[in-house]
Amino acid sequence: MNLQREKQNVAADDILGAIARGEDVHLSHCTITGSVNINRLLDPEEKFDTANLQLSKEENCTHITLTQELIFDNCLFEENVVFSGPWSDTDSISVKFEKDVLFNSSQFKGQLRFRKSIFNATAGFDGCDFAGVVTFKNAVINGEAKFRTVRFGGYTLMGSLVCHASARFTNSHFVKGITLDHAVFNSSVDFNGVYASSRSVPAFEQINFSGAKTGEDVSFWRFVTQASHDAGYYLLAGDSFYRERCANLRQKFRGTDYYSLNKKQKLARCLSGIRLIPEFVFGKLLFGYGERPVNVLIASAFTILICAFFYAMPGALNHPGLQTEPSFGEGLYFSTITFTTIGYGEIYPNPQTFIRYLAMAEGIAGAILVALFVVCLAKRFSRG
């Protein structure tokens, strides 16, 4: 017998009792009174029948396996919803959900805690409104993770979260920020339209996207860029913008469906990516999308030095009124004034050699690189 209610007040004790008996829970437009706390099932002072509850112990952790569906549609939870250990010993309980766990369009006045939980099916929280702390730290979601159009009003802790299937955070709002340190996303991920308020910047130390080679992480870096800019962390905003553009380039080159293609389709996709070579060379490597002025300096120094070697060759330069043996110093001097388009005129390339064409090319390269360097500096120091 399952617990099914619609538009009623339901006590947390009734829900916990149904969970202990292994019954499916289907509630729609209900108000849940009391704390739905899985720890109460393990409290000997509580009067729940746990004979059908699947329990196993491993060192200091109790593993609970729930084989039923838990579906809460547009419900209101007046107190905490806890499927993990207490704050005093957060790793003492691990809950495994074998079937769908759906809380779509529900409101939570208290905390929501799924620390160290394992979801073998869908974890659905689309349209939810969380007023308190939400934690999925060390949780593993093997099915789809759905957090679309969610309002996270409190701190959101998702450090070391592992998502093996798609993870969707589309159009969600993080009021006090989100922690994603050491989180792992092994499939598609969507942070499009996500935003943060209260000057909160997401924490993402050592975050990992297995689809980074195909640009799956582009929407996440766009979110970080916007959040960092709004909070005034312009250096972080610049770095995340560079990562976003690099991810976008990878996405255009391979596409998010790259690994589902056969060999011929992959080859065709790579050949079509030849059109992206100018962006790769000039946009990423040379210009750094406006965020790597050092790259421009390195390219400039390399150009000057390479040209200097050619200018130092016998007969490469003419120096009227002065008979000197060619030297690298003289070649470096001429290369520098040519690169910077100064051109004093006391030395000029031999018109009977290819050196004059080299000087022409270096002058054009110099004008371009100097302009790129100025643009990079202007962008970095005028941001905000």
Backbone hydrogen bonds, N-H to C=O, Kabsch-Sander energy under -0.5 kcal/mol:
donor,donor_aa,acceptor,acceptor_aa,energy
3,L,24,D,-2.6
4,Q,2,N,-0.8
5,R,26,H,-1.8
7,K,28,S,-2.5
10,V,8,Q,-0.6
10,V,31,T,-2.8
12,A,33,T,-2.6
14,D,11,A,-0.7
15,I,11,A,-1.3
16,L,12,A,-2.7
17,G,13,D,-2.4
18,A,14,D,-2.0
19,I,15,I,-2.3
20,A,16,L,-2.5
21,R,17,G,-1.7
22,G,18,A,-0.5
22,G,19,I,-1.0
23,E,18,A,-2.7
25,V,69,E,-2.6
26,H,3,L,-2.9
26,H,24,D,-0.5
27,L,71,I,-2.8
28,S,5,R,-1.8
29,H,73,D,-3.3
31,T,8,Q,-2.1
32,I,30,C,-0.5
32,I,76,L,-3.5
33,T,10,V,-2.1
33,T,31,T,-0.7
36,V,34,G,-0.5
36,V,80,N,-1.9
37,N,35,S,-1.5
38,I,36,V,-0.6
38,I,82,V,-2.8
40,R,37,N,-1.8
41,L,38,I,-1.2
42,L,39,N,-1.1
43,D,40,R,-0.8
46,E,43,D,-1.7
50,T,48,F,-1.0
53,L,50,T,-1.1
54,Q,65,T,-0.7
55,L,53,L,-0.8
56,S,63,H,-1.8
58,E,61,C,-2.9
61,C,58,E,-2.1
62,T,92,S,-3.0
63,H,56,S,-3.9
63,H,61,C,-0.5
64,I,62,T,-0.5
64,I,94,S,-2.8
65,T,54,Q,-2.1
66,L,64,I,-0.5
66,L,96,K,-3.3
67,T,65,T,-0.5
70,L,100,D,-2.1
71,I,25,V,-3.3
71,I,69,E,-0.5
72,F,70,L,-0.5
72,F,102,L,-3.3
73,D,27,L,-3.1
73,D,71,I,-0.5
74,N,72,F,-0.7
74,N,104,N,-2.9
76,L,30,C,-2.7
77,F,75,C,-0.5
77,F,107,Q,-3.0
78,E,32,I,-2.2
78,E,76,L,-0.7
79,E,34,G,-0.6
81,V,111,Q,-2.9
82,V,36,V,-2.9
82,V,80,N,-0.5
83,F,113,R,-3.3
85,G,90,T,-1.2
85,G,93,I,-0.7
89,D,86,P,-1.5
90,T,87,W,-0.6
92,S,89,D,-1.8
94,S,62,T,-2.4
96,K,64,I,-3.4
97,F,118,I,-3.4
98,E,66,L,-2.8
98,E,96,K,-0.6
99,K,68,Q,-0.5
101,V,122,T,-2.7
102,L,70,L,-2.8
103,F,124,G,-3.3
105,S,126,D,-3.3
106,S,103,F,-1.7
107,Q,75,C,-2.9
108,F,129,D,-2.9
109,K,77,F,-2.6
109,K,107,Q,-0.5
110,G,79,E,-0.6
112,L,133,V,-2.7
113,R,81,V,-2.5
114,F,135,T,-3.1
116,K,137,K,-2.4
117,S,114,F,-1.9
118,I,95,V,-2.7
119,F,140,V,-3.2
120,N,97,F,-2.9
120,N,118,I,-0.6
123,A,144,E,-3.0
124,G,101,V,-2.7
124,G,122,T,-0.6
125,F,123,A,-0.5
125,F,146,K,-2.8
127,G,148,R,-3.0
128,C,125,F,-1.7
129,D,106,S,-2.1
130,F,151,R,-3.1
131,A,108,F,-2.5
131,A,129,D,-0.6
132,G,110,G,-1.2
134,V,155,Y,-2.6
135,T,112,L,-2.3
136,F,157,L,-3.2
137,K,157,L,-0.5
138,N,159,G,-2.1
139,A,136,F,-2.1
140,V,117,S,-2.6
141,I,162,V,-3.1
142,N,119,F,-3.6
142,N,140,V,-0.6
143,G,119,F,-0.8
143,G,121,A,-1.0
145,A,166,S,-2.8
146,K,123,A,-2.7
146,K,144,E,-0.6
147,F,145,A,-0.6
147,F,168,R,-3.2
149,T,170,T,-3.3
150,V,147,F,-0.7
151,R,128,C,-2.3
152,F,150,V,-0.7
152,F,173,H,-3.3
153,G,130,F,-3.1
153,G,151,R,-1.0
154,G,132,G,-0.9
156,T,177,G,-1.2
157,L,134,V,-3.3
157,L,155,Y,-0.6
158,M,156,T,-0.7
158,M,179,T,-2.4
160,S,181,D,-2.5
161,L,158,M,-1.6
162,V,139,A,-2.3
163,C,184,V,-2.7
164,H,141,I,-2.5
164,H,162,V,-0.6
165,A,141,I,-0.8
165,A,143,G,-0.7
167,A,188,S,-2.3
168,R,145,A,-2.9
169,F,167,A,-0.5
169,F,190,D,-3.1
171,N,192,N,-2.4
172,S,169,F,-1.7
173,H,150,V,-3.2
174,F,195,Y,-2.4
175,V,152,F,-2.4
175,V,173,H,-0.8
176,K,152,F,-0.6
176,K,154,G,-0.6
179,T,156,T,-2.5
180,L,178,I,-0.6
180,L,203,A,-3.6
182,H,205,E,-2.8
183,A,180,L,-2.1
184,V,161,L,-3.2
185,F,208,N,-2.5
186,N,163,C,-3.1
186,N,184,V,-0.6
190,D,167,A,-2.1
194,V,191,F,-1.8
195,Y,172,S,-2.0
197,S,174,F,-1.7
200,S,197,S,-1.1
203,A,178,I,-2.3
204,F,202,P,-0.5
207,I,204,F,-1.7
208,N,183,A,-2.7
210,S,185,F,-2.6
210,S,208,N,-0.5
211,G,185,F,-0.5
212,A,209,F,-1.6
214,T,211,G,-1.3
215,G,212,A,-1.4
216,E,211,G,-2.4
218,V,215,G,-1.5
221,W,217,D,-1.9
222,R,218,V,-1.6
223,F,219,S,-1.8
224,V,220,F,-2.3
225,T,221,W,-2.4
226,Q,222,R,-2.2
227,A,223,F,-2.5
228,S,224,V,-2.7
229,H,225,T,-2.3
230,D,226,Q,-2.4
231,A,227,A,-1.6
232,G,228,S,-0.6
232,G,229,H,-0.9
233,Y,228,S,-2.6
234,Y,232,G,-1.3
237,A,233,Y,-2.2
238,G,234,Y,-2.3
239,D,235,L,-2.1
240,S,236,L,-2.6
241,F,237,A,-2.0
242,Y,238,G,-2.0
243,R,239,D,-1.9
244,E,240,S,-2.4
245,R,241,F,-2.4
246,C,242,Y,-2.2
247,A,243,R,-2.5
248,N,244,E,-2.3
249,L,245,R,-2.0
250,R,246,C,-2.2
251,Q,247,A,-2.2
252,K,248,N,-2.1
253,F,249,L,-1.9
254,R,250,R,-2.6
255,G,250,R,-0.8
255,G,251,Q,-0.7
258,Y,255,G,-1.5
260,S,257,D,-1.4
261,L,258,Y,-1.5
266,K,262,N,-2.4
267,L,263,K,-2.3
268,A,264,K,-2.4
269,R,265,Q,-2.3
270,C,266,K,-2.3
271,L,267,L,-2.5
272,S,268,A,-2.1
273,G,269,R,-0.8
274,I,271,L,-1.5
275,R,272,S,-1.1
276,L,273,G,-2.0
277,I,274,I,-2.0
280,F,276,L,-2.5
281,V,277,I,-2.9
282,F,278,P,-2.7
283,G,278,P,-0.9
283,G,279,E,-0.7
284,K,279,E,-1.9
285,L,280,F,-2.5
286,L,281,V,-2.2
287,F,282,F,-2.5
289,Y,283,G,-3.0
290,G,287,F,-1.3
291,E,288,G,-2.3
292,R,287,F,-1.0
295,N,292,R,-1.0
296,V,292,R,-0.8
297,L,293,P,-1.8
298,I,294,V,-2.5
299,A,295,N,-2.3
300,S,296,V,-2.3
301,A,297,L,-2.7
302,F,298,I,-2.5
303,T,299,A,-2.2
304,I,300,S,-2.4
305,L,301,A,-2.3
306,I,302,F,-2.4
307,C,303,T,-2.2
308,A,304,I,-1.9
309,F,305,L,-1.5
310,F,306,I,-1.2
311,Y,307,C,-2.4
312,A,308,A,-1.5
313,M,310,F,-1.5
316,A,313,M,-2.0
318,N,348,Y,-3.3
322,L,319,H,-1.9
324,T,322,L,-0.8
331,G,327,S,-2.1
332,L,328,F,-2.8
333,Y,329,G,-2.3
334,F,330,E,-2.4
335,S,331,G,-2.4
336,T,332,L,-2.2
337,I,333,Y,-2.2
338,T,334,F,-1.9
339,F,335,S,-2.5
340,T,336,T,-2.3
341,T,338,T,-1.2
342,I,337,I,-2.3
343,G,337,I,-0.9
348,Y,318,N,-2.1
350,N,316,A,-2.7
353,T,350,N,-1.7
356,R,350,N,-0.6
356,R,353,T,-0.8
357,Y,354,F,-0.6
358,L,354,F,-1.8
359,A,355,I,-2.7
360,M,356,R,-1.9
361,A,357,Y,-2.4
362,E,358,L,-2.6
363,G,359,A,-2.3
364,I,360,M,-1.9
365,A,361,A,-2.6
366,G,362,E,-2.9
367,A,363,G,-2.1
368,I,364,I,-2.1
369,L,365,A,-2.9
370,V,366,G,-2.6
371,A,367,A,-1.6
372,L,368,I,-2.4
373,F,369,L,-2.4
374,V,370,V,-2.1
375,V,371,A,-2.2
376,C,372,L,-2.5
377,L,373,F,-2.4
378,A,374,V,-2.6
379,K,375,V,-2.5
380,R,376,C,-2.4
381,F,377,L,-2.5
382,S,378,A,-1.2
383,R,379,K,-0.6
